[in-house]
């Protein structure tokens, strides 16, 4: 327990009734994403969220996912008036303790590369820079400018998750978690070699794909065309390109806008 102003704060599990506080705090992430709806909060966030509260007031929250060996901190937010009081550190410690109690041996998160106070906190907790990504917003009309790919798309089965996670350098359990969140998985397969050359985890409600990875650049058109069939009336799509400047250059050249740079950090628990 830590002191802030004249009142102690404490950490507890999130409740359905914390939704108004979530709506108030979510914009502090400074992302373009719309605030998730109540049903998304209740079903998707509440089971995996810790909140910091001062009396009845929620002053911060940490939303995380539990994968097979690792935990993935997706959001950590502290109210502006409650910063520099140790709220973020307390939430991270509580999250680490819960992940370790559930048998996780590592954890990871994403942060803006320029957010040096947050990076310093994470580094003190054993997290180190792992990779860099760029979040793109692409107009769907750009798809017409891409030459057709030489691959075909299929939805991978659950039995192939470990194989695909290894091939595309994803933490074990990420694809199963995506299915639980009602994401649509697309695998691009080379028509000549029958090898996997691309993978997209698509959220049609956003719409956007994370991760979006291609081993062969022409798999980009194949994956995008499959996603477009699901959302034929949207004007833009969000994509996260991880350690792939050739993909970023291709899409920016077609009119995509780089919304954010993302530093991925990982470390042991």
WOUR-V903782 format. One record per residue. RES is the residue in three letters. SS is DSSP state (alpha for helix, beta for strand, coil for the rest). PHI is phi in radians with two decimals (* if undefined). Layout:
{{RES	SS	PHI} {RES	SS	PHI}}
This chain:
{{UNK	coil	*} {UNK	beta	-2.16} {UNK	beta	-1.76} {UNK	beta	-2.42} {UNK	coil	0.92} {UNK	coil	-2.05} {UNK	beta	-2.23} {UNK	beta	-1.26} {UNK	beta	-1.97} {UNK	beta	-2.46} {UNK	beta	-1.92} {UNK	beta	-2.52} {UNK	beta	-1.23} {UNK	coil	-1.22} {UNK	coil	-2.13} {UNK	alpha	-0.95} {UNK	alpha	-1.29} {UNK	alpha	-1.42} {UNK	alpha	-0.99} {UNK	alpha	-1.01} {UNK	alpha	-1.18} {UNK	alpha	-1.06} {UNK	alpha	-1.05} {UNK	alpha	-1.23} {UNK	alpha	-1.56} {UNK	alpha	-0.94} {UNK	alpha	-1.05} {UNK	alpha	-1.16} {UNK	alpha	-1.21} {UNK	coil	1.01} {UNK	coil	-2.07} {UNK	coil	-1.43} {UNK	coil	-1.12} {UNK	coil	-1.18} {UNK	coil	-1.12} {UNK	coil	-0.98} {UNK	coil	-1.29} {UNK	alpha	-0.98} {UNK	alpha	-1.15} {UNK	alpha	-1.21} {UNK	alpha	-1.02} {UNK	alpha	-1.13} {UNK	alpha	-1.51} {UNK	alpha	-1.74} {UNK	alpha	-1.62} {UNK	alpha	-0.91} {UNK	alpha	-1.12} {UNK	alpha	-2.27} {UNK	beta	-2.30} {UNK	beta	-1.90} {UNK	beta	-2.10} {UNK	beta	-1.74} {UNK	beta	-2.25} {UNK	beta	-2.05} {UNK	coil	1.16} {UNK	coil	-1.58} {UNK	beta	-1.60} {UNK	beta	-1.46} {UNK	beta	-1.99} {UNK	beta	-3.13} {UNK	beta	-2.64} {UNK	beta	-2.33} {UNK	beta	-1.86} {UNK	beta	-2.43} {UNK	beta	-2.03} {UNK	beta	-1.82} {UNK	coil	-1.73} {UNK	coil	-1.18} {UNK	coil	-1.83} {UNK	beta	-2.25} {UNK	beta	-1.91} {UNK	beta	-2.13} {UNK	beta	-1.33} {UNK	beta	-1.58} {UNK	beta	-2.36} {UNK	beta	-2.41} {UNK	beta	-2.35} {UNK	beta	-2.22} {UNK	coil	-1.02} {UNK	alpha	-0.90} {UNK	alpha	-1.25} {UNK	alpha	-1.92} {UNK	coil	-1.36} {UNK	coil	1.16} {UNK	coil	-2.00} {UNK	coil	1.53} {UNK	alpha	-1.16} {UNK	alpha	-1.08} {UNK	alpha	-1.09} {UNK	alpha	-1.14} {UNK	alpha	-1.09} {UNK	alpha	-1.13} {UNK	alpha	-1.09} {UNK	alpha	-1.12} {UNK	alpha	-1.13} {UNK	alpha	-1.03} {UNK	alpha	-1.11} {UNK	alpha	-1.19} {UNK	alpha	-1.11} {UNK	alpha	-1.12} {UNK	alpha	-1.13} {UNK	coil	-1.67} {UNK	coil	1.52} {UNK	coil	-1.42} {UNK	coil	-1.88} {UNK	beta	-2.63} {UNK	beta	-2.59} {UNK	beta	-2.70} {UNK	beta	-2.85} {UNK	beta	-2.02} {UNK	beta	-2.58} {UNK	coil	-1.13} {UNK	coil	-0.98} {UNK	coil	-1.54} {UNK	coil	-1.52} {UNK	alpha	-1.17} {UNK	alpha	-1.05} {UNK	alpha	-1.16} {UNK	alpha	-1.04} {UNK	alpha	-1.10} {UNK	alpha	-1.06} {UNK	alpha	-1.14} {UNK	alpha	-1.15} {UNK	alpha	-1.13} {UNK	coil	-1.67} {UNK	coil	1.66} {UNK	coil	-1.55} {UNK	beta	-2.20} {UNK	beta	-0.98} {UNK	beta	-2.07} {UNK	beta	-2.81} {UNK	beta	-2.20} {UNK	beta	-2.36} {UNK	beta	-2.30} {UNK	beta	-1.64} {UNK	beta	-2.03} {UNK	beta	-2.07} {UNK	beta	-1.95} {UNK	beta	-1.24} {UNK	alpha	-1.10} {UNK	alpha	-1.07} {UNK	alpha	-1.14} {UNK	alpha	-1.04} {UNK	alpha	-1.16} {UNK	alpha	-1.48} {UNK	coil	-1.48} {UNK	coil	-1.17} {UNK	coil	-1.01} {UNK	coil	-1.36} {UNK	coil	-1.76} {UNK	beta	-2.15} {UNK	beta	-2.15} {UNK	beta	-1.98} {UNK	beta	-2.55} {UNK	coil	-1.64} {UNK	coil	-1.21} {UNK	coil	-1.47} {UNK	alpha	-1.01} {UNK	alpha	-1.15} {UNK	alpha	-1.75} {UNK	alpha	-1.00} {UNK	alpha	-1.07} {UNK	alpha	-1.06} {UNK	alpha	-1.25} {UNK	alpha	-1.11} {UNK	alpha	-1.22} {UNK	alpha	-1.13} {UNK	coil	-1.91} {UNK	coil	0.97} {UNK	coil	-1.89} {UNK	coil	-1.13} {UNK	coil	-1.07} {UNK	coil	1.72} {UNK	alpha	-1.15} {UNK	alpha	-1.25} {UNK	alpha	-1.10} {UNK	alpha	-1.08} {UNK	alpha	-1.10} {UNK	alpha	-1.08} {UNK	alpha	-1.10} {UNK	coil	-1.60} {UNK	coil	1.17} {UNK	coil	-1.39} {UNK	beta	-1.86} {UNK	beta	-1.73} {UNK	beta	-2.16} {UNK	beta	-2.02} {UNK	beta	-1.63} {UNK	beta	-2.14} {UNK	beta	-1.08} {UNK	coil	-1.23} {UNK	coil	-1.67} {UNK	coil	-1.77} {UNK	coil	1.12} {UNK	coil	-1.58} {UNK	beta	-1.26} {UNK	beta	-2.15} {UNK	beta	-2.92} {UNK	beta	-2.60} {UNK	beta	-2.36} {UNK	beta	-1.91} {UNK	beta	-1.86} {UNK	beta	-1.89} {UNK	coil	-1.20} {UNK	coil	-1.30} {UNK	coil	-1.27} {UNK	coil	-1.51} {UNK	beta	-3.08} {UNK	beta	-2.26} {UNK	beta	-2.61} {UNK	beta	-1.34} {UNK	beta	-2.31} {UNK	beta	-2.27} {UNK	beta	-2.30} {UNK	coil	-1.48} {UNK	coil	-2.08} {UNK	coil	-1.09} {UNK	coil	-1.33} {UNK	alpha	-1.24} {UNK	alpha	-0.99} {UNK	alpha	-1.12} {UNK	alpha	-1.08} {UNK	alpha	-1.18} {UNK	alpha	-1.10} {UNK	alpha	-1.11} {UNK	alpha	-1.16} {UNK	alpha	-1.16} {UNK	alpha	-1.09} {UNK	alpha	-1.12} {UNK	alpha	-1.39} {UNK	coil	-2.23} {UNK	coil	-1.25} {UNK	coil	-1.94} {UNK	coil	-1.28} {UNK	coil	-1.64} {UNK	beta	-2.37} {UNK	beta	-2.40} {UNK	beta	-1.70} {UNK	beta	-2.40} {UNK	beta	-2.00} {UNK	beta	-1.73} {UNK	beta	-1.86} {UNK	coil	0.89} {UNK	coil	-2.50} {UNK	alpha	-1.16} {UNK	alpha	-1.13} {UNK	alpha	-1.17} {UNK	alpha	-1.04} {UNK	alpha	-1.07} {UNK	alpha	-1.07} {UNK	alpha	-1.27} {UNK	alpha	-1.12} {UNK	alpha	-1.12} {UNK	coil	-1.71} {UNK	coil	1.98} {UNK	coil	-1.22} {UNK	beta	-1.97} {UNK	beta	-1.41} {UNK	beta	-1.49} {UNK	beta	-2.62} {UNK	beta	-1.81} {UNK	beta	-2.26} {UNK	beta	-1.79} {UNK	beta	-1.66} {UNK	beta	-2.07} {UNK	beta	-2.58} {UNK	beta	-3.05} {UNK	beta	-1.39} {UNK	coil	-1.72}}
